[in-house]
Amino acid sequence: MECPLLVVAVLAVLAVAREAGAYYEQQEEIRIGGLFLTTEEDCVSAFYAAIDAVNEDKDVLPDHRLVGVDVAVPEFDALEAHKRVCELLAGGVAAVLGPSSGVPATHKAVQLRAFA
């Protein structure tokens, strides 16, 4: 795993966690979804390393613990990505990170705009 990827993952998870911590004040666990291409194994590892880093620093979210939920999608399957994002949201995730590229990334951005 490349270090820059881990740094980006930690920063993304930290930003989401801070916002979610305020919103999910009454919940001890905050679920964070990770939508990854089937070829992005390094990104999945970085995602969980970032969640672990946030959980280990009790100053960041002292009353919460992040729980990662990762889902793999094929690069050119926007319909599968759509289904998976819907499943993540229905499962109560506070945020969805990824994928970093490909058709699913573009489709997810369009899909999530509907929730804004």
C-alpha positions as CSV (number, residue, x, y, z in Angstrom):
1,M,0.0,0.0,0.0
2,E,1.3,3.4,-0.9
3,C,1.7,6.0,1.9
4,P,-0.1,8.8,0.0
5,L,-3.1,6.6,-0.4
6,L,-3.2,5.9,3.3
7,V,-2.9,9.7,4.1
8,V,-5.8,10.5,1.8
9,A,-7.9,7.8,3.2
10,V,-7.2,8.9,6.8
11,L,-8.1,12.5,5.9
12,A,-11.3,11.5,4.1
13,V,-12.4,9.3,6.9
14,L,-11.5,11.9,9.5
15,A,-13.5,14.6,7.7
16,V,-16.5,12.3,7.5
17,A,-16.2,11.1,11.0
18,R,-16.1,14.6,12.5
19,E,-19.4,15.6,10.7
20,A,-21.0,12.2,11.5
21,G,-20.0,12.4,15.1
22,A,-22.0,15.6,15.5
23,Y,-25.0,14.2,13.6
24,Y,-24.9,10.8,15.2
25,E,-24.6,12.1,18.7
26,Q,-26.7,9.4,20.3
27,Q,-25.0,6.4,18.6
28,E,-21.8,4.8,19.7
29,E,-21.0,3.2,16.4
30,I,-20.9,5.2,13.1
31,R,-20.9,3.1,10.0
32,I,-18.8,4.4,7.0
33,G,-19.3,2.8,3.6
34,G,-16.5,2.2,1.2
35,L,-17.4,1.6,-2.5
36,F,-14.4,0.2,-4.3
37,L,-13.7,-1.2,-7.7
38,T,-12.8,-4.9,-7.7
39,T,-9.3,-3.9,-8.6
40,E,-8.8,-1.5,-5.7
41,E,-7.5,-3.9,-3.0
42,D,-5.0,-1.2,-1.8
43,C,-7.8,1.3,-1.4
44,V,-9.8,-1.2,0.7
45,S,-6.7,-1.7,2.9
46,A,-6.2,2.0,3.2
47,F,-9.9,2.5,4.1
48,Y,-9.7,0.1,7.0
49,A,-6.3,1.5,8.1
50,A,-7.8,5.0,8.2
51,I,-10.8,3.8,10.2
52,D,-8.4,2.1,12.7
53,A,-6.3,5.2,12.9
54,V,-9.4,7.4,13.8
55,N,-10.7,4.8,16.3
56,E,-7.3,4.6,18.0
57,D,-7.1,8.4,18.6
58,K,-9.7,8.9,21.4
59,D,-9.3,12.7,21.0
60,V,-10.9,12.6,17.5
61,L,-14.2,10.9,18.3
62,P,-14.2,10.2,22.1
63,D,-17.7,8.9,22.3
64,H,-17.9,7.0,19.0
65,R,-16.3,4.1,17.1
66,L,-16.2,3.9,13.3
67,V,-17.2,0.7,11.6
68,G,-16.3,0.2,8.0
69,V,-18.5,-1.5,5.5
70,D,-16.8,-2.2,2.1
71,V,-18.4,-3.2,-1.1
72,A,-16.7,-4.1,-4.4
73,V,-18.1,-3.2,-7.8
74,P,-16.9,-3.9,-11.3
75,E,-15.4,-0.9,-13.1
76,F,-17.9,-0.5,-15.9
77,D,-21.1,-1.5,-14.1
78,A,-23.0,1.6,-13.0
79,L,-26.2,-0.3,-12.3
80,E,-24.3,-2.6,-9.8
81,A,-22.7,0.5,-8.2
82,H,-26.2,2.1,-7.9
83,K,-27.6,-1.0,-6.2
84,R,-24.6,-1.2,-3.8
85,V,-24.9,2.5,-2.8
86,C,-28.6,2.0,-2.1
87,E,-27.8,-1.0,0.1
88,L,-25.2,1.0,2.0
89,L,-27.5,3.9,2.6
90,A,-30.4,1.5,3.6
91,G,-27.9,-0.1,6.0
92,G,-27.5,3.1,7.9
93,V,-24.1,4.3,6.8
94,A,-23.2,7.9,7.6
95,A,-21.2,8.4,4.4
96,V,-20.0,6.5,1.3
97,L,-16.4,6.9,0.2
98,G,-15.1,5.8,-3.2
99,P,-14.7,4.6,-5.8
100,S,-11.8,6.7,-6.9
101,S,-12.4,6.4,-10.7
102,G,-14.5,4.7,-13.4
103,V,-18.1,4.7,-14.3
104,P,-19.3,3.9,-10.8
105,A,-17.7,7.0,-9.4
106,T,-19.5,9.3,-11.8
107,H,-22.8,7.4,-11.3
108,K,-22.4,7.6,-7.5
109,A,-21.9,11.4,-7.6
110,V,-25.1,11.8,-9.6
111,Q,-27.0,9.5,-7.4
112,L,-25.9,11.1,-4.1
113,R,-26.7,14.6,-5.4
114,A,-30.3,13.5,-5.0
115,F,-29.8,13.2,-1.3
116,A,-28.2,16.7,-0.9
